Amino acid sequence: MSLRERAIVAALRVFDGPLVTIARGRDSRAAKFFDHVLVGDFSDPDDSLRAVVEHEKETGRVPAGVVPFFDPGLVPGWAIADHYGLPFLSRAAVDDSSINKNRMKDKLLAAGVATPRYTQVDSVEAALAAAGGYGFPCVIKPSAFGGSLGVRLVSDAAEVERAYSYARRIIDENAAVFTVKNREIQVEEFCPLVDEVSVEVLNHGTEQVVLAVTDKILGPRPYFAEIGHRVPSRYSSRSDVDDVTKRACAAIGLDRGIAHVELRLEPGAAPVVMEVGARTAGDGILDQVERVCGVSPYELHVLSYLDRLDRMPELPAPSGLAGISVLKAAPGRVSAVRKPSSVDPAVRGYEVSAVAGTRSGATQANYLDREGYVEFVWPGAVPEDVPLDTQTVIARDLSAQLFEVDDADLPAAP
């Protein structure tokens, strides 16, 4: 997957055998990076296990370990590990993580971990009733999926039907893509804390260590799209962030590998847990952590799943700031992608995913609404040295240079 490529680098550093993955066809770009690509549905546990068993019959090879990196691989990974008797999270821990936000919240609330309350709904009428109970604003979202897919802030009763229909449409359009069987929708009480961070925590047996806290930059309301990340966070030194993150992982039963925990907080207020992902972060967050924190979360993740993690890491002081932001073209149709005339010195590199003909929406509703990304490094800097919106401004300027856009066939807001 884009922005998780360094997982392969990490695996090659710490494992001396062949690397194998599962893809849906021979046209997968994974063929360039893995020793073997097994054809199957990577998000379906039965088909994933079938592909591995067939590979064993053909070659005599069996897995030395099974390492998940994103939500759709959790249940298939468990199925393969269970079949071969390999280390993995428990099935309950997998099912109680953010792949099922209902169960996740139930576990957190039962353990006394602060998290917004929710109500599962199956109709617009039920959503209206739940929203009325929590008051406005509130949030309507799918109970599965990540990347802000289908998540919408609702300001009053008049917006409930549109938000519910939007969540339902996202589920219908994307459930088959990732073999998502959980098609439920929930109404969630709104958390008014203004800042959001993600916390990367290494769990191994009974030990836990927070590797990094990352500031998130969110797009405009009513959506919650993540448009940028920067590490270390201005909240990295807060002990209550470490504490609530570890308690959240324990409540879900996570005892192996990296977990990605999202919190909302602000100065003077206790953090509130929004999600607990039983997997590594996306959006290149772990690349930024490795760049300035002197440790590779991917390596630790692989070692934990192989049961070869001899000791928990000692973390050096960060060597500076690192960040990543999305590139976003103006609304309309991209007619050309140009070379920029100048690039800010903080830019470490960028990658464009859009081509001529790409339609760029007027809003950033989720992770699909982007035309590339740009990475930054400020050596020796601390959070107070560089305002958080600096990278947003640089990304906006770079996008304006990169993308020539006309307004033909302007996409409608979701």
C-alpha positions, 0 to 999 in steps of 0.5 A: 500500500502507498505510504506503508512501503517501508514495512517491507524495508523493515521486514528485510532488515530483521527477517532472513527468509522470503517475504510473502504477501497476498494480492487479488491479481498478478497485476499487483505492484506487490510483485516488484517488492515481495519474493512471492505474491499469492493470488487471493482476497487479502481481506477475506479470511477463508480465501487468504488461508486457502492461498497460503495452504495451496502455496504450502502444497506447491512448495512445502513452505510454511509461514514463519510468522504472520504480520498485519499492517492494516485493518482488512488484514487482521482477521485473515492474518488471525485465520492463517496464524491460528491454522499454523499455530503462530503468534498473533493477537487473540481473535477477541482483540482483533474483533474488539479493535477499530474494525468494529467500533461498536465493540471497541467502544463497549470495551473502552467504556466498560474499562472506564476509559474516556470515549464518546458514547454511541448508539447503533442505528438502522434507519434515519428515524433511529438516527434522529432519535439518537441524535436528539438524545445526545444533542447537536452537534453529533457524529454519524459514521460507519461502525467499520472502515477507516480513513474517515470514510463516511464520517460526518458532523451533524449540526442539527436535525435537518442534516441527519438524513443526509449524513445517514444516507452518506454513511450508508452510501460509503458502506455500500460502495466500499464494503466489497472492496475490503470484504467488510461484513460489518455494515452497521452505522452509529450515532456518536456524541460529539467530543468538543476537544479541539486537538487530535493526536495519534499515539503509536504504542508497542505492545508485547506480552505484558509490556507497553511503550509509547513510541511517538505522539503525532499531531493531526491536521484535519480538513474542514467540517463537516468532515474529519479527513486527516490532511496532515501529521507531524511528529513529535507532537506538542503533547508528547510530554504529557503523562496522561496521554501515555497512560490513557493510551496504554489503558485503552490497549489493555482494555482491547486486549492488545498484547502484540505489535504496534497499535495506533490509538487516536485521541482528542485533547487540549491544554488543561483537559484530559484526553479522550480516546476516539479509536484503537487500531490493532495495527500500524498507522497509515499515511506515512506516519511511521516513516516520520517517526523513524525519521526523527525518533531514531527507531523503526516502529515497523521493525519492532512490529515485525519482531513482536509478531515473530516472537523475536523481540528480546527487549523493549526499545529505549527511545532517544530524544527526537532529532527534529520535526518531521511531517506529511501533508496531502496535496490537493488540487483545486476543484474541477478536472486536472488538465495537466501536472506541472513541475514546480518552479520552487520548492520550500527547503523543508520539503524532503520529497513529494509524490503525485498520484493525480494525472490529467483527467483526474477529478478533484472534489471541492471538499476533503471528506476522507482519505480518497480526496487527495492528489498526492502527498508531500513530506517535510523535515525540520532538523533540530526543531521542536514543536514550538519552533514551527507552527503546525499550519506551516506544512499546510501552507507549503502543501497548498502552495506546492499543489497550486504549482503542480496542478492545472485545473479546469472546472469541467464536470465539477464533482459535487460535495458528498 
